[in-house]
Amino acid sequence: MGSQQHYLEKEFHLLTQGENELSGFVENHCLDGIWYWDLNNPEHEWMNAKFWETLGYDPAKQPHLAEAWMDIINPDDLKEAQSNAAKHFEDPDHPYDQIVRYTHREGHTVWIRCRGVAIRDKKGAPIRMLGVHTDVTQLFEQDHQLKVKREEFAQMQSLNQLVLDYTDSGIMCFEAVYDTAGSICDFKWIVVNKAALKMVGRNYSDLMGKNMLDVLPGNKEAGLFDSYKKVVETGEDFTTEIFYPHDNMVEWFRIHAVRSKSDAFSVTFTPITMLKKQQEELEFLNRGLKDFAYAAAHDLQAPLRQCAMFVELFRDELTQNDIKLPEDADSWLDELVSSFSRMRTMVKSLYSLANLESDSIAFEPMQLSEAVEAAKSALSLDILKSEANITYSNLPVLMGANSLMVLLLQNLIANAIKYAGDKAPIVRIESEYLKNQKMHVIRIEDEGLGIPENDAKKIFEPFKRGGLVQEIDGVGMGLTICQRIVQLHKGKLYLDSGYTKGACFVLELPSIE
């Protein structure tokens, strides 16, 4: 409120200093509101202009006070938000994420997904909270509409024009037209709703009783006619997403066709051009993020190498000139060199993760036992030194990328060796085939230190490690890479929480069928 910049707004922009262009883009285009809350003075809260504009208010007339938004939020939702905030302040792992209802200035309800994270001092006490708003009103309204329409459709004894005209999706029903040889040569309209008429740009009289290929011949060129013909002849449903640049239409559609009786079918179609554009934008942003990670990982290698080299040169210079450092200072240099080494390992891991691209990976039939042997060969020195005993049995043939599967197994076996404790590592790899699910379940078990239950989820996150192994060398990227490899193979990787002899990682991978 007023022309003077609020102290919380200044503080927010200091947090994002150096990323002004990016933070401005996110603030103005990707989010429907940003708020920054002073927890030491909880009456003070800065909300950006988009926050108020989404709710229909003039930002210039709104004070940066928490009470301003509390007056227009649903009371029940306010209680839930306050409860979640208290839990989040107590436990950082508890997410502050909920859907709440605000009353728009014009009186209608605005559904907002409200997310936030507490910023804590060195002692872990929350002192600020940064949050974002995403307007999900359209999603809730569409979901509500869909539920209403489904309920009404289920109550009807037969398909009638009133129900058809009530849906936003295009609906058409056709009867088969046969040639003299008894083959389907066309389809005749028997039902069409208003949404469908609007989508194809035709009147009711233009379609009813007419043949599909006479009015919309693009169905033949697009391959849809042959698919509809197969639906009637075989009874198999047909679903697709297709770009349709025919019959004065340039649109993406999601289409679902089902046989309604022996010589007829019904088809629903929904325009998804906007969704496709959003998907393209999301893919573009994801590619940008991936390119950034790739470039950052690559460009950081040389400076880290130089830093480590200059530390060693400094130490050599001291030695040559017979200059002795205090004992603490010498250990600091050791720690500095070690830190640079860890940083290089982390950067290399990021580089490896950025290089995992499904489009560039060749999948082919592979024997998993051969991948285990290759992983053992790569770890031969570690296995020899630790006297590890690694066994496997009943391993399947999979459709996969051999080099990635070797890397996956190498990481999991290496972890079992690294976290074996004082005894020689024991690693067992076994497989079971679930025929009904067409799924291979592969278990990699060890008898080492194990992983506490509260660490089970975070160990797959980048640079996160279990609390019991902080003193053991590592950067916390191995399991992240493993998880990504399994995802590329359309599978799952998780920790068996019921296994108590050590750690047991479970791989679920689709069969070659």
C-alpha positions in Angstrom: 0.0 0.0 0.0 1.5 3.4 -1.0 4.5 4.1 -3.1 7.2 3.2 -0.5 8.6 -0.3 -0.9 7.7 -2.6 2.0 10.6 -4.0 4.0 9.5 -7.6 3.3 9.3 -6.9 -0.4 12.9 -5.7 -0.3 14.0 -8.7 1.7 12.2 -11.0 -0.9 14.1 -9.5 -3.8 17.4 -9.8 -1.9 16.7 -13.5 -1.6 16.4 -13.8 -5.3 19.2 -11.4 -6.1 21.1 -12.5 -9.2 18.1 -14.2 -10.6 16.0 -11.1 -11.3 14.9 -12.1 -14.8 13.9 -15.6 -13.7 12.2 -14.5 -10.5 10.3 -11.8 -12.4 9.1 -14.3 -15.1 7.9 -16.8 -12.4 6.3 -14.0 -10.4 4.4 -12.5 -13.4 3.7 -15.5 -15.6 3.9 -18.8 -13.7 2.2 -18.0 -10.4 -1.0 -16.4 -9.3 0.5 -14.8 -6.2 3.6 -14.6 -4.0 3.6 -13.8 -0.2 6.4 -13.3 2.2 5.6 -13.4 5.9 7.5 -12.0 8.9 7.0 -14.7 11.6 8.7 -12.6 14.3 6.1 -9.9 13.5 3.2 -12.0 12.2 0.9 -9.1 11.5 3.3 -8.1 8.7 3.1 -9.9 5.4 4.0 -8.7 1.9 1.8 -9.9 -1.0 2.8 -9.1 -4.6 0.4 -7.4 -7.0 -0.6 -10.7 -8.7 -1.8 -12.0 -5.3 -4.5 -9.4 -5.1 -5.3 -9.2 -8.8 -6.2 -12.9 -8.8 -8.7 -12.1 -6.1 -10.1 -9.0 -7.9 -8.6 -6.3 -5.7 -6.5 -3.3 -6.5 -3.0 -4.0 -5.1 -2.3 -0.3 -4.5 -5.2 -0.2 -2.0 -4.3 -3.3 0.0 -2.1 -3.2 3.1 0.8 -5.6 3.6 -0.9 -7.1 6.7 -1.9 -10.7 7.3 -5.4 -9.7 8.4 -6.1 -8.4 4.9 -6.3 -11.8 3.4 -7.7 -13.5 6.5 -10.8 -11.5 6.1 -11.6 -13.0 2.7 -10.5 -16.7 3.2 -13.0 -19.4 4.1 -13.0 -19.8 7.9 -12.7 -23.6 7.8 -9.8 -23.4 5.3 -8.1 -20.7 7.4 -8.1 -23.2 10.3 -6.6 -25.9 8.2 -3.9 -23.5 6.8 -3.0 -22.4 10.3 -2.8 -26.0 11.5 -0.6 -27.0 8.6 1.6 -23.9 9.2 2.1 -24.9 12.9 3.0 -28.5 11.9 5.4 -27.2 9.2 7.1 -24.9 11.8 7.5 -27.9 14.1 8.6 -30.3 11.4 10.2 -29.0 8.1 9.3 -32.3 6.4 5.6 -31.6 6.9 4.5 -29.9 3.7 2.6 -26.6 3.9 0.4 -27.3 0.9 -3.4 -27.1 0.8 -6.4 -26.0 -1.4 -8.2 -23.0 0.1 -11.2 -20.9 -0.9 -11.1 -17.1 -1.1 -14.1 -14.8 -1.8 -13.4 -12.8 -4.9 -14.2 -9.0 -4.7 -17.2 -9.7 -7.0 -18.5 -12.3 -4.6 -17.7 -15.7 -6.3 -15.3 -18.3 -4.9 -11.7 -18.6 -6.0 -10.0 -21.9 -5.4 -6.3 -21.4 -4.6 -3.5 -24.0 -4.1 -1.5 -22.4 -1.3 2.1 -23.6 -0.8 4.9 -22.3 1.4 8.2 -23.0 3.1 9.5 -21.6 6.4 12.9 -19.9 6.3 14.8 -20.7 9.5 17.6 -19.2 11.5 20.8 -21.1 12.4 19.1 -22.8 15.3 16.3 -24.0 13.1 13.6 -21.6 14.4 11.3 -20.3 11.7 11.7 -16.6 11.1 10.1 -16.0 7.7 7.8 -17.9 5.4 7.7 -17.7 1.6 4.6 -18.9 -0.2 3.0 -19.0 -3.6 -0.6 -19.1 -4.9 -1.8 -21.1 -7.9 -5.4 -20.4 -9.1 -7.0 -23.9 -9.6 -10.6 -22.6 -9.8 -11.0 -23.7 -13.4 -9.8 -27.2 -12.5 -12.3 -27.5 -9.6 -15.1 -26.1 -11.7 -14.4 -28.6 -14.5 -14.1 -31.4 -12.0 -17.4 -30.5 -10.5 -19.0 -30.2 -13.9 -17.7 -33.6 -14.9 -19.0 -35.2 -11.7 -22.4 -33.7 -12.2 -22.6 -34.9 -15.8 -21.5 -38.4 -15.0 -24.1 -38.7 -12.2 -26.8 -37.4 -14.5 -25.7 -39.7 -17.4 -25.8 -42.8 -15.0 -29.4 -42.0 -14.0 -30.7 -41.9 -17.5 -32.3 -45.0 -19.0 -31.4 -44.0 -22.5 -29.3 -41.5 -24.3 -31.4 -38.4 -25.0 -30.8 -35.1 -26.6 -31.1 -33.2 -23.3 -28.2 -35.0 -21.7 -26.2 -34.8 -24.9 -26.6 -31.1 -25.1 -25.5 -30.7 -21.5 -22.0 -31.9 -21.9 -19.0 -29.9 -23.1 -17.5 -32.8 -25.0 -18.6 -33.5 -28.5 -20.7 -36.6 -28.8 -21.8 -38.3 -32.0 -23.4 -41.7 -32.8 -23.3 -43.4 -36.1 -24.8 -46.4 -37.9 -22.8 -48.4 -40.4 -23.6 -48.0 -44.1 -22.8 -51.1 -46.2 -22.0 -51.6 -49.9 -23.4 -54.3 -52.1 -20.7 -56.7 -51.0 -21.7 -56.3 -47.4 -18.7 -54.2 -46.3 -18.8 -51.0 -44.3 -18.3 -48.1 -46.8 -19.5 -45.2 -44.6 -21.3 -44.2 -41.4 -24.6 -42.3 -41.0 -25.2 -39.8 -38.2 -28.0 -40.8 -35.8 -27.1 -38.6 -32.8 -25.1 -35.4 -32.4 -25.0 -32.9 -29.5 -24.6 -29.1 -29.5 -21.0 -29.2 -28.4 -20.1 -31.4 -31.4 -22.0 -29.1 -33.8 -20.0 -26.2 -32.5 -16.7 -28.0 -32.8 -17.2 -29.1 -36.4 -18.9 -25.8 -37.4 -22.1 -27.4 -38.8 -25.8 -27.2 -38.1 -28.0 -30.1 -36.9 -29.6 -30.4 -40.4 -26.1 -30.6 -42.0 -25.3 -33.9 -40.2 -28.4 -35.8 -39.1 -29.1 -38.7 -41.5 -26.1 -37.7 -43.6 -23.0 -39.9 -44.4 -19.8 -39.1 -42.5 -17.5 -39.1 -45.6 -19.9 -36.8 -47.6 -19.8 -34.1 -44.9 -16.4 -34.6 -43.2 -14.2 -36.5 -45.7 -11.1 -35.6 -43.6 -12.0 -38.6 -41.4 -10.8 -40.9 -44.2 -7.5 -39.0 -44.8 -6.8 -38.8 -41.1 -7.3 -42.5 -40.7 -10.2 -42.2 -38.3 -12.7 -43.8 -40.6 -10.7 -47.1 -40.7 -10.4 -47.0 -36.9 -14.1 -46.5 -36.4 -14.7 -49.4 -38.9 -12.5 -51.6 -36.7 -14.5 -50.6 -33.6 -17.8 -51.8 -35.2 -16.3 -55.0 -36.6 -14.3 -56.1 -33.6 -16.0 -54.4 -30.6 -12.6 -53.0 -29.4 -12.6 -49.5 -28.0 -10.5 -46.8 -29.8 -8.8 -43.9 -28.1 -6.3 -41.4 -29.6 -5.1 -37.9 -29.6 -4.9 -36.5 -33.1 -4.2 -33.3 -35.0 -7.0 -32.7 -37.4 -6.3 -30.1 -40.2 -9.3 -31.0 -42.3 -12.8 -29.9 -43.2 -12.1 -26.2 -42.1 -10.9 -27.4 -38.7 -7.3 -27.0 -37.4 -7.5 -28.6 -34.0 -6.0 -31.2 -31.6 -8.7 -33.7 -30.4 -8.8 -36.4 -27.8 -11.1 -39.1 -29.3 -12.7 -42.1 -27.7 -15.0 -44.5 -29.7 -17.0 -47.5 -28.5 -19.4 -49.9 -30.2 -22.9 -49.2 -29.0 -24.6 -52.1 -30.9 -23.6 -54.6 -33.6 -23.6 -52.0 -36.4 -23.2 -48.7 -34.6 -20.7 -46.8 -32.5 -20.5 -43.7 -30.3 -17.6 -41.3 -30.3 -16.7 -38.5 -27.9 -14.1 -35.9 -28.8 -12.6 -33.0 -26.8 -10.5 -30.2 -28.2 -7.1 -30.3 -26.5 -5.1 -27.7 -28.6 -4.6 -25.5 -25.5 -3.4 -28.5 -23.5 -0.9 -29.5 -26.2 0.5 -26.0 -26.2 0.9 -26.1 -22.5 2.6 -29.4 -22.8 5.0 -28.0 -25.4 5.8 -25.0 -23.1 6.4 -27.4 -20.2 8.7 -29.6 -22.3 10.5 -26.4 -23.4 11.0 -25.3 -19.8 12.2 -28.9 -18.8 14.7 -28.8 -21.6 15.9 -25.5 -20.4 16.4 -26.7 -16.9 18.2 -29.8 -18.2 20.5 -27.7 -20.4 21.2 -25.5 -17.4 22.1 -28.5 -15.2 24.3 -29.9 -18.0 26.1 -26.6 -18.6 26.6 -25.9 -14.9 28.0 -29.4 -14.3 30.4 -29.0 -17.2 31.5 -25.4 -16.5 32.2 -26.0 -12.8 34.7 -28.8 -13.4 37.6 -26.5 -14.5 37.4 -24.0 -11.6 37.2 -26.8 -9.1 40.3 -28.5 -10.6 42.1 -25.2 -10.5 41.2 -24.5 -6.9 42.5 -27.9 -5.8 45.6 -27.4 -7.9 46.4 -24.0 -6.3 46.0 -25.4 -2.8 48.6 -28.1 -3.6 50.9 -25.5 -5.2 50.6 -23.4 -2.1 51.4 -26.3 0.1 54.5 -27.2 -2.1 55.7 -23.6 -2.0 55.5 -23.7 1.8 57.5 -27.0 1.9 60.2 -25.7 -0.5 60.7 -22.6 1.6 60.7 -24.6 4.8 57.6 -22.7 6.1 55.7 -24.7 8.6 52.0 -23.9 9.3 50.3 -24.5 12.6 48.9 -28.0 12.9 45.3 -26.7 12.6 46.1 -24.8 9.4 47.6 -27.8 7.8 44.5 -29.9 8.6 42.4 -27.1 7.2 44.3 -27.4 3.9 43.6 -31.1 3.9 39.9 -30.5 4.5 39.9 -27.9 1.7 41.4 -30.4 -0.8 38.9 -33.0 0.4 36.0 -30.5 -0.1 37.1 -29.7 -3.6 37.2 -33.4 -4.4 33.7 -33.9 -3.0 32.5 -31.0 -5.0 33.9 -32.5 -8.2 32.2 -35.8 -7.5 28.9 -34.0 -6.9 29.3 -32.0 -10.2 30.1 -35.2 -12.1 27.0 -36.8 -10.6 24.9 -33.9 -11.8 26.5 -34.2 -15.2 25.6 -37.9 -15.3 22.1 -37.2 -14.3 21.6 -34.5 -16.9 22.8 -37.0 -19.6 20.1 -39.5 -18.8 17.7 -38.9 -21.8 15.1 -41.6 -22.7 15.0 -40.4 -26.4 18.7 -41.2 -26.9 18.7 -44.6 -25.1 18.6 -47.8 -27.1 16.5 -50.6 -25.4 17.1 -54.2 -26.4 16.7 -57.7 -24.9 19.4 -58.2 -22.3 20.3 -60.9 -19.7 20.3 -59.3 -16.3 22.9 -61.8 -15.0 25.4 -60.5 -17.6 24.8 -57.0 -16.3 25.5 -58.2 -12.7 28.8 -59.8 -13.9 29.8 -56.6 -15.6 29.0 -54.6 -12.4 31.1 -57.0 -10.4 34.0 -56.6 -12.8 33.8 -52.8 -12.5 33.9 -53.2 -8.7 36.5 -56.0 -8.6 39.0 -54.1 -6.5 36.4 -53.1 -3.9 35.1 -56.7 -3.8 38.5 -58.1 -3.4 39.5 -55.6 -0.7 36.3 -56.1 1.3 36.1 -59.8 0.8 32.5 -59.3 -0.4 30.3 -62.3 -1.2 27.9 -61.5 -4.1 25.4 -64.1 -5.3 22.5 -64.1 -7.7 20.0 -66.5 -9.0 17.0 -66.8 -11.4 17.7 -63.5 -13.1 15.5 -62.7 -16.1 15.9 -61.4 -19.6 14.7 -57.8 -19.8 14.1 -55.1 -22.4 16.6 -52.5 -21.3 19.7 -50.4 -21.9 22.7 -52.6 -20.9 25.1 -49.8 -19.9 22.5 -48.2 -17.7 21.5 -51.5 -16.0 25.2 -52.1 -15.3 25.5 -48.7 -13.7 22.3 -49.3 -11.7 23.6 -52.6 -10.3 27.1 -51.2 -9.8 25.7 -48.4 -7.6 23.5 -50.7 -5.5 26.3 -53.3 -5.0 28.8 -50.5 -4.2 26.4 -49.1 -1.6 26.1 -52.6 0.0 29.9 -52.9 0.2 30.4 -49.3 1.4 27.8 -49.6 4.2 28.6 -53.2 5.3 30.0 -52.1 8.7 32.8 -54.1 10.2 32.0 -57.5 8.6 32.6 -58.8 5.1 29.7 -57.6 2.8 27.1 -60.1 1.8 24.9 -59.3 -1.2 22.1 -61.4 -2.6 20.3 -60.7 -5.9 17.1 -62.7 -6.5 14.2 -62.4 -8.9 10.5 -63.3 -8.9 8.1 -63.1 -11.9 4.6 -61.8 -11.3 2.7 -63.3 -14.2 -0.6 -61.5 -13.7 1.2 -58.1 -13.7 3.8 -59.1 -16.3 6.4 -57.8 -13.9 9.8 -58.9 -12.6 10.5 -58.1 -9.0 14.3 -58.1 -8.3 15.6 -57.9 -4.7 19.1 -56.7 -3.9 19.6 -57.6 -0.2 22.6 -57.0 2.1 23.4 -57.6 5.8 25.0 -54.2 6.4 24.1 -51.2 8.5 20.6 -50.8 7.1 18.6 -47.6 6.6 16.4 -46.1 9.2 12.7 -45.9 8.3 12.7 -42.1 8.5 15.5 -41.9 5.9 13.8 -44.3 3.5 12.2 -41.6 1.2 14.9 -38.9 1.2 17.7 -41.2 0.2 16.5 -41.1 -3.4 16.6 -37.3 -3.4 19.7 -35.5 -4.8 22.5 -34.9 -2.3 20.4 -36.5 0.6 22.1 -39.2 2.7 20.9 -41.3 5.6 21.7 -40.1 9.1 23.7 -43.2 10.1 26.2 -42.9 7.3 27.3 -39.2 7.4 30.8 -40.2 8.3 31.2 -42.5 5.3 32.5 -41.0 2.1 29.8 -40.1 -0.5 27.7 -37.2 -1.9 24.2 -38.7 -2.1 23.7 -38.9 -5.8 24.0 -42.6 -6.5 20.5 -43.6 -5.6 19.1 -40.5 -7.4 20.7 -41.8 -10.6 19.5 -45.3 -9.9 15.9 -44.0 -9.5 16.1 -42.1 -12.8 17.5 -45.2 -14.6 14.6 -47.3 -13.3 12.1 -44.6 -14.4 13.5 -44.7 -17.9 12.8 -48.4 -17.9 9.2 -47.8 -16.9 9.8 -49.5 -13.5 10.0 -48.7 -9.8 12.8 -48.7 -7.2 12.1 -48.6 -3.5 13.4 -49.7 -0.1 11.8 -52.7 1.5 10.9 -51.3 4.9 10.0 -54.8 6.2 13.6 -56.2 5.7 15.5 -56.0 9.0 18.8 -57.8 8.3 20.3 -54.8 6.5 19.1 -53.0 3.4 16.9 -54.4 0.7 16.3 -52.5 -2.5 13.4 -53.7 -4.7 13.3 -53.3 -8.5 10.0 -53.7 -10.3 10.7 -53.9 -14.1 8.2 -54.9 -16.9 8.7 -58.2 -18.6 10.0 -58.4 -22.1 6.4 -59.4 -23.2 
